Amino acid sequence: MLAIVIHGPHDLRIETRETAPLQAGQVLVRIEAGGICGSDLHYYHHGGFGNIRIKQPMILGHEIAGRIAKIGAGVTHLAIGDLVAVNPSQPCGKCEMCLAGLSNHCTDMRFYGSAMRNPHIDGGFRDELVCQASQCFVAKRMDASALALAEPFAVALHAVNQAGSLMGKRVLVTGCGPIGALVVAAARFYGAQDIVATDVVPEPLAIARALGADRTIDMRDRSEVLKTVANTVDVMFECSGNERALRSGLEVMRPCGTVVQVGLGGDAALPQGLLVSKELTLRGSFRFRGEFGVAVSLIDSGRAVLDALVTKHFPMRDAVAAFELASDRRAAMKVHLAF
């Protein structure tokens, strides 16, 4: 098989790798589409993020979809030719977190395209992938590119679930990268009455409007506009990982509101006075649990139309050009690879 392999910062190669033998309970998926994620870009530009660094070559990618090509013994719910989204999360199912229904906090997690373990866990940017049949979610009507959005949409759905009911509420989304834009779509689907989205780049804000934002604010030159919703925001989704975005959002929260921190940007100073005086609830949101199947269902049924998110498709051989475009927030939102 051919795979997209990261060796170090700006050292991305197309290499030939052996396809794993098919075992009982497994399937061979011919990957057709994959989305470049922010974590993929961190590996590409910096060789990792935080304390996580690449120690050996690793196949990138975890937003993937394709068709079933072979079926192992014991697999009865899938058929050759089925179009599937592949869940990149492989929790152990045995640890305390898994048994408590908190599989995204599995203490022995294997997640595609991650250098958190050593040896690293190879990802799905390859033309052939052997995986567990349980990782595959069938779609009937959508194409592979649309299904490759299931993983980031599942992240957004999990973030929305962390906030509780959004029915009739005013929601603020700070940071409109792919996850922030998908949080806008998820919040709209789950009944938010008014969605305000902020960013420091105008192009992502246009996509946020296409996905359901009622109002957008460019914080570079219109930050004062956010003050018009002071003390009226019920729920804030902080998707940028930026301390200034968190602080400005906390200032307009309604007392007893909920703040969900989705973005990762390193340590940030927390304005304790606002948190305490407004009695705000602060929650984190990490990956997803059962939301992956929900994401596939919403996309496949047409109830979640997310096409505005994808900027361009590149063939696998042009992976470097795809990663370069995906790195430019003004030129691209989500870039997909075709395998």
LINTA-V749930 format. One record per pair of residues at least 24 apart in sequence whose ideal C-beta (glycine too) atoms are under 10 Angstrom apart, sorted by the first residue. I is the first residue (numbers start at 1). J is the second residue. If there is no record, write none. Layout:
BEGIN
i = {I,I}
j = {J,J}
END
This chain:
BEGIN
i = {1,1,1,1,1,1,1,1,1,1,2,2,2,2,2,2,2,3,3,3,3,3,3,3,3,3,3,3,3,3,3,3,3,4,4,4,4,4,4,4,4,4,4,4,4,4,4,4,4,4,4,4,4,4,4,5,5,5,5,5,5,5,5,5,6,6,6,6,6,6,6,6,6,6,6,6,6,6,6,6,6,6,7,7,7,7,7,8,8,8,8,8,8,8,8,9,9,9,9,9,9,9,9,10,10,10,10,10,10,10,11,11,11,11,11,12,12,12,12,12,12,12,12,12,12,13,13,13,14,14,14,14,14,14,14,15,15,15,17,17,17,17,17,18,19,19,19,19,19,19,20,20,20,20,20,21,21,22,22,22,22,22,22,22,23,23,23,23,23,24,24,24,24,24,25,25,25,25,25,25,25,25,26,26,26,26,26,26,26,26,26,26,26,26,26,27,27,27,27,27,27,27,27,27,27,27,27,27,27,27,27,27,27,27,27,28,28,28,28,28,28,28,28,28,28,28,28,29,29,29,29,29,29,29,29,29,29,29,29,29,29,29,29,29,29,29,29,29,29,29,30,30,30,30,30,30,30,30,30,30,30,31,31,31,31,31,31,31,31,31,31,31,31,31,31,31,31,31,31,32,32,32,32,32,32,32,32,32,32,32,32,32,32,32,33,33,33,33,33,33,33,33,33,33,33,33,33,33,33,33,33,33,34,34,34,34,34,34,34,34,34,34,34,34,34,34,34,34,34,34,34,34,34,34,34,34,34,35,35,35,35,35,35,35,35,35,35,35,35,35,35,35,35,35,35,35,35,35,36,36,36,36,36,36,36,36,36,36,36,36,36,36,36,36,36,37,37,37,37,37,37,37,37,37,37,37,37,37,38,38,38,38,38,38,38,38,38,39,39,39,39,39,39,40,40,40,40,40,40,41,41,41,41,41,42,42,43,43,43,43,43,43,44,44,44,44,44,44,45,45,45,47,48,48,49,49,49,50,50,50,51,52,52,52,52,52,53,54,54,55,55,55,55,56,56,56,56,57,57,58,58,58,58,58,58,58,58,59,59,59,59,59,59,59,59,59,59,60,60,60,60,60,60,60,60,60,60,60,61,61,61,61,61,61,61,61,61,61,61,61,61,62,62,62,62,62,62,62,62,62,62,62,62,62,62,62,63,63,63,63,63,63,63,63,63,63,63,63,63,63,63,63,63,63,63,64,64,64,64,64,64,64,64,64,64,64,64,64,64,64,64,65,65,65,65,65,65,65,65,65,65,65,65,65,65,65,65,65,65,66,66,66,66,66,66,66,66,66,66,67,68,68,68,69,69,69,70,70,71,72,72,72,74,75,75,75,75,76,77,77,77,77,78,78,78,78,78,79,82,82,82,82,82,83,83,83,83,83,83,83,83,83,83,83,83,84,84,84,84,84,84,84,84,84,84,84,85,85,85,85,85,85,85,85,85,85,85,85,85,85,85,85,85,85,85,85,85,86,86,86,86,86,86,86,86,86,86,86,86,86,87,87,87,87,87,87,87,87,87,87,87,87,87,87,87,87,88,88,88,88,88,88,88,88,88,88,88,89,89,89,89,89,89,89,90,90,90,90,90,91,93,101,101,102,102,103,103,103,103,104,104,104,104,104,104,104,104,104,105,105,105,106,109,111,112,124,124,124,125,125,125,125,126,126,127,127,128,129,135,136,137,137,137,137,137,137,137,138,138,139,139,139,139,139,140,140,141,141,141,141,142,142,142,142,142,144,144,144,145,145,145,145,145,145,145,146,146,146,146,146,146,146,146,146,146,146,147,147,147,147,148,148,148,148,148,149,149,149,149,149,149,149,149,149,149,149,149,149,150,150,150,150,150,150,150,150,150,150,150,150,150,151,151,151,151,151,151,152,152,152,152,152,152,152,152,152,152,152,153,153,153,153,153,153,153,153,153,153,153,153,153,153,153,153,153,154,154,154,154,154,154,154,154,154,154,154,154,154,155,155,155,155,155,155,155,155,155,155,155,155,155,156,156,156,156,156,156,156,156,156,156,156,156,156,156,156,156,156,156,157,157,157,157,157,157,157,157,157,157,157,157,157,157,157,157,158,158,158,158,158,158,158,158,158,158,158,158,158,158,159,159,159,159,159,159,159,159,159,159,159,159,159,159,159,159,159,160,160,160,160,160,160,160,160,160,160,160,160,160,161,161,161,161,161,161,161,161,161,162,162,162,162,162,162,162,162,162,162,162,163,163,163,163,163,163,163,163,163,163,163,163,163,163,164,164,164,164,164,164,165,165,165,165,165,166,166,166,166,166,166,166,166,166,167,167,167,168,168,168,168,169,169,169,169,169,169,169,169,169,170,170,170,170,170,170,170,170,170,170,170,170,170,171,171,171,171,171,171,171,171,171,171,171,171,171,172,172,172,172,172,172,172,172,172,172,172,172,172,172,172,172,172,172,172,172,172,173,173,173,173,173,173,173,173,173,173,173,173,173,173,173,173,174,174,174,174,174,174,174,174,174,174,174,174,174,174,174,174,174,174,174,175,175,175,175,175,175,175,175,175,175,175,175,175,175,175,175,175,176,176,176,176,176,176,176,176,176,176,176,176,176,176,176,176,176,177,177,177,177,177,177,177,177,177,177,177,178,178,178,178,178,178,178,178,178,178,178,179,179,179,179,179,179,180,180,180,180,180,180,180,180,180,180,180,180,181,181,181,181,181,181,181,181,181,181,181,181,181,181,181,182,182,182,182,182,182,182,182,183,183,183,183,183,183,183,183,183,184,184,184,184,184,184,184,184,184,184,185,185,185,185,185,185,185,185,185,185,186,186,186,186,186,186,186,186,187,187,187,187,187,188,188,188,188,189,189,189,192,192,193,194,194,194,194,195,195,196,196,196,196,196,196,196,196,196,197,197,198,198,198,198,198,198,198,198,198,199,199,199,199,200,200,200,200,200,201,201,202,203,203,203,203,203,203,203,204,204,204,204,206,206,207,207,207,207,207,207,207,208,208,209,210,210,210,210,210,211,211,211,211,211,211,217,219,219,219,223,226,226,227,227,228,229,229,230,231,231,231,232,233,233,233,234,235,235,235,236,236,236,236,237,237,237,237,238,238,238,238,238,238,239,239,239,240,240,241,241,241,242,242,243,243,243,243,243,244,246,246,246,246,247,247,249,250,250,250,250,250,251,253,253,254,254,255,255,256,256,257,258,258,259,259,260,260,261,261,262,306,308,308,309,309,309,310,310,310,311,311,312,313,313,314,315}
j = {28,30,31,59,126,127,128,129,130,339,125,126,127,128,316,317,339,31,57,58,59,60,61,122,123,124,125,126,127,128,129,316,339,34,36,40,44,58,59,60,61,113,123,124,125,126,127,316,317,319,320,322,323,337,339,57,58,59,60,122,123,125,126,319,40,43,44,47,48,54,57,58,59,60,61,113,115,120,123,125,319,323,47,54,56,57,58,43,44,46,47,48,53,54,57,42,43,44,45,46,47,48,54,44,45,46,47,320,323,324,44,47,54,57,320,40,43,44,60,125,319,320,322,323,324,57,319,320,125,126,316,317,318,319,320,57,59,126,57,59,122,126,128,128,70,126,127,128,129,130,122,128,129,130,131,72,130,69,70,71,72,73,75,130,72,73,74,130,132,72,73,74,75,133,71,72,73,74,75,132,133,134,70,71,72,73,74,75,130,131,132,133,134,135,136,68,69,70,71,72,75,78,79,80,82,84,86,129,130,131,132,133,134,135,136,66,67,68,69,70,71,72,80,128,129,130,131,64,65,66,67,68,69,70,78,82,83,84,85,86,124,126,127,128,129,130,131,133,135,136,66,67,68,69,70,126,127,128,129,144,339,61,64,65,66,67,86,124,125,126,127,128,129,144,148,316,337,338,339,64,65,66,67,83,84,127,143,144,145,147,148,337,338,339,63,64,65,66,85,143,144,145,146,147,148,149,310,313,336,337,338,339,60,61,62,63,64,65,66,86,113,123,124,125,126,144,145,148,151,316,319,322,335,336,337,338,339,61,62,63,64,65,125,145,147,148,149,150,151,152,178,309,310,326,334,335,336,337,60,61,63,125,178,314,319,322,323,325,326,327,332,334,335,336,337,61,62,63,88,113,123,151,152,155,178,179,326,334,152,177,178,179,241,263,264,326,327,111,113,114,115,123,264,113,123,125,323,326,335,323,324,326,327,335,115,264,113,114,115,120,123,323,319,320,323,324,326,327,323,324,327,115,115,116,115,264,266,116,264,266,116,114,115,116,117,120,115,115,120,115,118,119,120,115,118,119,120,120,122,113,114,115,119,120,121,122,123,112,113,120,121,122,123,124,125,126,129,112,113,114,122,123,124,125,126,319,323,337,88,112,113,122,123,124,125,126,129,148,319,337,339,86,87,88,89,111,112,113,114,121,123,124,125,148,151,152,88,112,113,123,124,125,147,148,149,150,151,152,153,154,155,178,334,336,337,88,112,113,123,124,125,126,129,131,144,147,148,150,151,337,339,124,136,137,139,142,143,144,145,146,147,148,149,150,151,296,299,336,339,124,126,127,128,129,136,144,147,148,339,144,133,136,138,128,129,130,128,130,133,130,132,133,133,132,133,134,136,133,133,134,136,138,133,134,136,137,138,138,136,137,138,139,140,136,137,138,139,140,141,142,143,144,146,147,300,131,133,135,136,137,138,139,144,147,150,296,135,136,137,138,139,142,144,146,147,148,149,150,151,153,154,292,293,295,296,299,300,112,124,129,131,132,135,136,137,147,148,150,151,292,111,112,131,132,134,135,136,137,150,151,154,288,292,293,295,296,112,113,114,121,123,124,131,135,151,287,292,135,151,154,287,288,289,292,121,131,132,134,135,289,134,289,290,286,289,287,288,289,290,155,158,285,286,287,288,289,290,291,286,287,289,287,287,287,151,148,151,339,316,319,337,339,316,339,316,339,339,339,292,296,292,293,294,295,296,297,300,296,300,296,297,299,300,301,300,301,299,300,301,302,296,299,300,301,302,336,338,339,307,310,313,334,336,337,338,296,299,300,302,304,305,306,307,309,310,336,295,296,299,300,299,310,334,336,337,178,182,185,295,296,299,304,306,307,309,310,334,336,288,291,292,293,294,295,296,297,298,299,300,304,306,287,288,291,292,295,296,177,178,179,181,182,183,288,295,306,309,334,178,179,182,183,185,186,288,291,292,294,295,296,298,299,304,306,309,182,186,287,288,289,290,291,292,293,294,295,296,298,179,182,183,186,239,262,285,286,287,288,291,292,295,180,181,182,183,184,185,186,187,189,237,239,262,285,288,291,295,304,306,182,183,185,186,187,189,190,288,289,290,291,292,294,295,298,304,183,186,260,262,285,286,287,288,289,290,291,292,294,295,183,186,187,237,238,239,260,261,262,263,283,284,285,286,287,288,291,185,186,187,188,189,190,192,235,237,260,262,285,291,186,190,260,285,288,289,290,291,294,235,237,258,260,261,262,281,283,284,285,286,187,190,192,234,235,236,237,257,258,259,260,281,283,285,234,235,258,260,281,283,190,191,192,234,235,190,191,192,193,195,234,235,237,258,191,192,193,192,193,194,234,193,194,195,233,234,235,254,257,258,194,195,196,214,229,232,233,234,235,236,252,254,257,195,196,197,212,213,214,233,234,235,236,237,258,260,196,197,198,215,217,226,229,232,233,234,235,236,237,238,245,248,249,252,253,257,259,197,198,199,208,212,213,216,235,236,237,238,239,240,249,260,262,198,199,217,219,226,236,237,238,239,240,241,242,244,245,246,248,249,262,263,199,200,204,208,219,237,238,239,240,241,242,245,246,249,262,263,265,200,201,202,203,204,205,206,207,208,209,211,213,216,239,240,329,333,201,204,207,208,239,240,241,263,329,333,334,204,207,239,306,309,310,326,332,333,334,335,237,239,240,262,263,285,204,205,207,208,211,213,237,238,239,240,262,263,205,206,207,208,209,210,211,212,213,239,306,308,309,333,334,208,211,239,295,304,306,309,334,208,211,212,237,238,239,260,262,285,208,209,210,211,212,213,214,216,237,239,210,211,212,213,298,304,305,306,308,309,211,212,237,291,294,295,298,304,211,212,213,235,237,212,213,214,304,298,303,304,234,235,234,229,232,233,234,235,237,225,226,228,229,232,233,236,249,252,237,239,222,223,225,226,239,240,245,248,249,239,240,245,329,240,242,244,245,329,329,330,330,311,328,329,330,331,332,333,329,330,332,333,308,333,306,308,309,310,311,333,334,308,333,308,305,306,307,308,309,304,305,306,307,308,309,248,244,245,248,248,251,252,251,252,252,253,254,254,255,257,278,257,257,258,259,258,259,260,281,260,261,280,282,261,262,263,285,262,263,265,268,282,285,263,264,285,264,265,265,266,268,266,268,267,268,269,270,271,268,270,271,274,282,271,274,274,274,275,278,280,282,278,278,280,278,280,279,280,280,281,281,282,283,283,284,284,285,285,286,286,334,333,334,333,334,336,334,335,336,335,336,336,337,338,338,339}
END
